[in-house]
Structures are given as C-alpha cells and as structure tokens.
Amino acid sequence: MTAYSSRPTTGERAEESQLLLPDVLSILPLRDTVLFPQAVLPLAVGRAASVRLVDEAVRASRLIGVVTQRDPAIEEPGPEEVFGTGTTAVIHKVLKQPDGTLRLVVQGIARFTIAEFLQREPFLKARVEEVEEVGPSGGDLEVEALTRNAATLFQKIIALSPLLPDELAGVALNISDPGRLTDVIGASLPTLTTATKQGLLETADVRVRLQKLVAALAKEAEVLELGSKIQSQVQSEMSKTQREYYLREQMKAIQKELGEADERTQEIDELRKKIEAAGMSEEAKKEALRELDRLAKMPPAAAEYTVTRTYLDWLIALPWQKETADQIEIAAARRILDEDHWGLEKVKDRILEYLAVKKIRPGGKDPILCFVGPPGVGKTSLGKSIARALGRKFVRISLGGMRDEAEIRGHRRTYIGALPGQIIQGLRRAESKNPVFMLDEVDKLGMDFRGDPASALLEVLDPEQNSTFRDHYVDVPFDLCKVLFITTANILDPVPPALRDRVEVLELPGYTEEEKVAIARRHLIPKQTTEHGLMAGEAIEFTDEAVRLLIRNYTREAGLRNLEREIANLCRKVARRRAEGQLEKITISPAVVTDYLGAPKYLLEELEERTRVPGVAVGLAWTPAGGDILFVEATRMKGGKTLTLTGQLGEVMKESAQAGLSWVRSHAAELGIPSNFWESSDLHLHVPAGAIPKDGPSAGVTMVTALGSLLTGRSVRPDLAMTGEITLSGRVLPVGGIKEKVLAAKRAGVRTVILPKRNEKNLLEDVPQAVRESMTFHLVETIPEAIGLAFAQAPGRFESEVSKEIADALAEPASPWPN
C-alpha cells in the first residue's frame, strides 16, 4: 500500500530543505507506473541497467529521476521511449533479493522536465529542469469549488470501492493545498489509466489539473455506481429465486397434506399415461419410464430438463402400434395404377403380384423395390399411386446430395439440437408404422468425413434386420418390417453393391411415341390447360399430329418433362392471346406449333445427310436419359500405319476401334480392299459430340462398319442403325439397354436396326410390340452379316469367299422381323 504524509514533520522539512535538486539526474524508467510528488512508492528493479543505476545513486546523493515508459513492452527503453516529464525521487530503502533484483522504497519530491539526455549507457542520464507549479491566486472561488468537488468525489469512490481503505478519506480531508491534493488522489486510485495519471503529472497549472482530476473522478464514480447497481440486481434476483424455491417447496408440502397435486405432478402423470397408451415395446417402455423418473426429480430450470422432455415426446409420438388397413382389392388396385400411369406393365404386374401374396398371407414381409429409369418416366409418382392403391400413407425423402450418416440414423442425444434421423421423422409424420416410404435419388448419395449414408441404409433396407432398427436419438429398437420401402435411381452404377443386393430392381425404360401421345392426351394436356386457366375443348384443342410433331421434332427424351414444358409453352401463348382480347378457340395444329415455337429443334433428315458420304455409320448408345443415336465417322489420308481416335472415347471404346481395324485388315481380300492399304494410309475415327464422354463396347460393330464403308467406298444405308460388341474372330456379342436404344432409334427416324442374335430375348420381352411392328430388325451373329446388311450390295468377293450361310443371308432382301 502506498504511504503518504498529510504534512511533513519538522525533521522531514529540514531534510527536504537540505536536498538541493541537481541539474543532472540518472533516469529510472517505470512500466505502467507514475510517481507523484510527496508519494511514497515501492518499486521492483530487475533490469541490469536499472540495478546499476540504483547502486550508484545509493552511493551518491540517493536522488534519481523517475519517468514512465511510453510502451511498457519495450525491455530496454531509450530517450524516445520515455515521457519528457517525471518526478525527482529520493531512495529511502533498498533491499537486495536472492535473484539479484532490488526492492526500493522511493518518495517523490518535485516535478521536472528533461532538457536533454547526456548518457544512454549503461543507463540513461539527463539534464533536467524543475517544474514550478502555477498556483491559484488568493480567494479563487473556482479552485476552491474544484477542490471540494474532488474531495467529495474521492470520498464517494472510497465508499463504493472495496479495494480502497477508508483511511484515505481522512488523508484527503486534512490536505488544504489544492496542488498536493491532486497528487495524493491521483496516486491513490489504481483504476486511473497511466495516460490519465501522466496527464495530471505534466499539468503545472493547479486549476487545469483539478479540472482534469474532477472529470476522471466523476467517470470513475459513475462506473462504480453502475457496478454496484448491477451487483444489487444480481443479489436481488438470487434472493428472489431462493424465495420462490422455498415457497414452492412449502406449497408442495401443503398440497401433499391436502391430497392435491401441483401442475408439475399432473404433467408427470399425464406423460406416464401417454407412455402406457403408446403401445411401446418392452425395451422402449422401460427406457421411457426411466427417463420419466429422472424428469420428475429434475428442477424445470435444469438444462437437461428440456432435453429429456423432448426425448419423451418423440417416444410417445412414434406409431408403435398405429397402422392403416390394407385395401387388398386386385381389380381396384389395377384400376388406380392404370388411371395414374400409362404403360409400365412390368411394374404394375409386380405390384399386383405383391398384393395377391399379401391377400393370401397378410403377415408376410413387404418387398423392397428399386425403380431405375431415366428422368421423367414417373418413378416418384408411381410410388404415390402404389400408396393410393394400397390405402396407405405416403412418405418421401430425397437422398440427393445427402452426405451425413446422421440424416438416416439420427444424432445422439448428447449433441445440442439433436434430432432423430429422416426414417423416424418420416414415420412420425405419417402417423403409421406401415406407410409407403419412398427414398428418392438413392444413386446420388454422397460421402464425406461425417459418414456414409449408403452404409446406414443397409440396415434400413434389409428385411432381416430392419425389424430392430435402432435410431441413435431414440436408442431403442423400432420395427420397420411393415414399411413398404421404394427407392428410385436413374442409374445403378453409383449404388454400392451391398445396397444393390438388398433391393429388387424394376427398370422403367422410356416411353414410345404412341405411349407419349396417350399420356399427353390423358394427363399432360388437361393438367397444363387447367394450370393456365384454359378450358380444354373450349379455349384450346390439340390435334394428334401436333402432339406427334412435339414428340418427334421438339423433344428427344425418354421421359415426358420436356414434352410437358413445350405443351405449357403453347398454353402460355394461347393464354396471352385471350388476355389481349382474342377469345376465339385455338386448335393446335403442326402449323400452329411451328408458328408458336419456331423451327423444329431435331430434324429427321439429318440421318440421310450425314450417311451420304462413305465412312459414316449410325450406332446406338445407352444414356442415363434413356438412349440416343451416335454417328461414327471415318476418314483416310496418305501416311503410314496410324490410327487416330477422337471424340472423348473411353478405353473400352478405343479397344473396340482397334479390334475393328484388325478385323478389316485381316479380311481385306474379302472386302475387296488392297491388302497393303495400311502401309500407305492413316485412318482417323471420330465420334461427334466431343464434349460428351463415351465408353463401352456396344459401338464395335458400328466402328467396323464405318471402316468397311470408308475403305470400300460404299455408303451405309441412311435409315439403318446398329449396336453390338465385336471380337477379333468376327463374332457379334450381346449388349445391354436394348429397349432404350431401340426407342432412341425410333425417335430419330431409324427404320432398320441390326442387333446381336443373342439379344433376341430382350427384343421380344422389353420392346413394345407396336415398335417391333413399325421397324425392321436383323439379328446377326458375325461381322460379315452386319456389313452385308449395312450396304445396299455386298462388297468385294463376299459371295464367293464367305460361307454359304452368310452369303445366302447377304443375298436375301431384308424383311421385317418379327411381324
């Protein structure tokens, strides 16, 4: 504690009178400390330069100059790092510590300013000038008022601050000199900033110094009053809480004596009744009652109270025993499925088979289906139709882009804001334990550091395991075996093999032209005319020719979304006409379609134009959107033994091109090609649409046909497309996606298709009969058969060199198959 003397004793005065302030002083820098005149201050000296300074001062006059550093972080301050005003001090006492540092007791004597520095090493030494105070004139009322105000504020601060002793108030009252009063108060308040104290030290005018001090004291008193008010409010709140607690406990005791129950007890009793009535499993009921007992002993203000209450609400809200009764009427279910969807016979038959089994054996497990098909074919809407046919609730969640495993299994209750997974949440929304639960876009699941949602689905979609599905949040088994799970995907490749093994895959290929016309008539046109405020048949009418034109020339897709957009576009045009006052009925004909939508986007003449040149053949490709045609172009130039492949082809497709070239070289004589053509030629094989990656072996027969066409100089038939994998021995092997490829050929205007012989089963089972009857199909086993069918006349010496069976096949005119 800093010690002060209100007035010096006789001995002190005699001692001070003998202390003549020298012109040169050793300068001792201090960190965050300001020494005022007449103040006694203990100091700790640890710097080597400062220790040496003290040692020399003690041996001499014991007088030093004390100044404050501008930046306390500087370890060795120079003349620029200290303030220019300080205090002359006398060293009263020096104590050496075991670690080499010194403990000093110094007393301030007078202010000084530094005129110039005379020495930097080993410590600072400067020429100083004593600062004379500018005192007030006698009877200055302003100074007297400021002095009283400062003393009053100082007493107030001492009363509010628990850190200041009460004796300081008496010290201030006994000081009559205004200048000395400011120094005593400034040195006594540790809460004043170093900058404020330095400002008081540098102010020689007593009136100005008092003004600065009163402003600082007023601010400090205001801060202490606010802190005291806050403390009082906190204590009041604590007292209020304790009082309420005691009263609440007394109320409980009184109600217990009267046989009455409070609201808290009633709430616990209601929860207990709900748990009993929820129909939980034994394990779930045991856990719920255990949590309820914990809740009853918990104060409502506890942080765990809300977490436990929310958990109990989830357990009670789950449909442990609630389920809807299945409406197993085969004829009614068939009618509903036919009303909502045109075609899709395989899927409808599978649903009806499931209903038949369910009717015979109601307790059997529900299948887990996976609808795979291109966008826009009705996978999601088919799930709604199944729920309507069964009379069940329908729940759908989208898995596209989901990366967190907790979205399926839920978060553990230890996390803030934890919730069950989407499976449990969906069942709570459905309020039934046997809904139709659709997991949409299962092929677009992601995976990152938070887990793999696809792995979490393995238990959900396994009928042998999902009867004891345990969500991380609920943490008790829940039976999912009565849920009819339906997943959807555009392609199966991204789906993990373990997950693919747990589902029954039902493929939904694209629609034929006739199916699209029927769907547009029954669903799309009525829907869009209603949404655009048009009365079908009164304001707008579509002809079949216009719908077919939209399908053939304005859309080229497996599904129906683009067709619906084009119909909506036409409806908007008509709606605008009616809004402008033209109320006559509009019949949408092909001419109106072209007028409203502009030139067709896809032209069938493209096939004939592009295959007119030898070296171009048309292939068929499977895509996630349902299928498409692709052109394979070959050209020859002077060079030697180089085959260039372009069009962003994959490795398998490049190998097919190499195999096709090898077969052509080995059968050059049969094709009527010079055997040494490869010695002086470079060949370039290109598949247009180079921005789209392409891969797979099914274009092999198309590539070898394009090479044969180029080297023989014969054009490929313009209305013909083909698909099939080839071998070096000349065999044509089966490929997949036959229905999608055939429908793509039909959409593009192809009339003749060459398929591998071993794909005959797919042609008969998957391709609709109407499509088979409207196109010509040739099933081939060897490359010579395919080449012979691709050209109008067999090239070279095929008729004499190849086997009689192949020659006969080449000589016979192509006939439609089957009729």
Buried (B, 14 or more C-beta within 10 A) or exposed (E): EBEBEBEEEEEEEEEBEEBEBEEEBBBBBBEEBBBBBBBBBEBEBEBEBBBBBBBBBBEEBBBBBBBBBBEBEBEEBEBEBBBEBBBBBBBEEBEEEEEEBBEBBBBBBBBBBBEEBEEEEEBBBBBBEEBEBEBBEEEBEEBEEBBEBBBBBBBBBBBBBEEBEEEBBEBBEEBEBBBBBBBBBBBBBEBBEBEBBBBBBBBBEBBBBBBBBBEBBBBBBEEBEEEEEEEEEEEEEEEEEEEEEEEEEEEBEEEEEEEEBEEBBEBBEEBBEBBEEBBBBEEBBEBBBEBBEEBBEBEEEEEEBEBBBBBBEBBBBBBBEBBBEBBBBEEEBBEBBEEBBBBBEBBBEBBBEBBEBBEEEEEEEBBBBBBBBBBBBBBBEBBBBBBBBBBBBBBBBBBEEBBBBBBBBBBEBEEEEBBBBBBBBBBBEBBBBBBBBBBBBBBBBBBEEEBBBBBBBBBBBBBEBBBBBEBBBBBBBBBBBBBBBBBBBBBBEEBBEEBBEBBEEBBBBBBBBBBBBBBBBBBBBEBBBEEBEBEBEEBBBBBEEBBBBBBBBBBBBBBBEBBBEBBBBBBBBBBEBBEEEEEEEBEBBBEBBBEBBEEBEEEBEBBEEBBEEBBBBBBBBBBBBBBBBBBBBBBBEEEEEEBEBEBBBEEBBBEBBBBBBEBBBEBBEBBBBEEEBBEEBBBBBBBBEEEEEBBBBBBBBBBBBBBBBBBBEBBBBBBBBBBBBBBEEBBBBBBEBBBBBBBBBBBBBBBBBBBBBBBBEBBEEBBBEEBBEBBBBBBBBBBBBBBBBBBEEBBBEBBEBBEEEBBEBBEEEBEBBEE
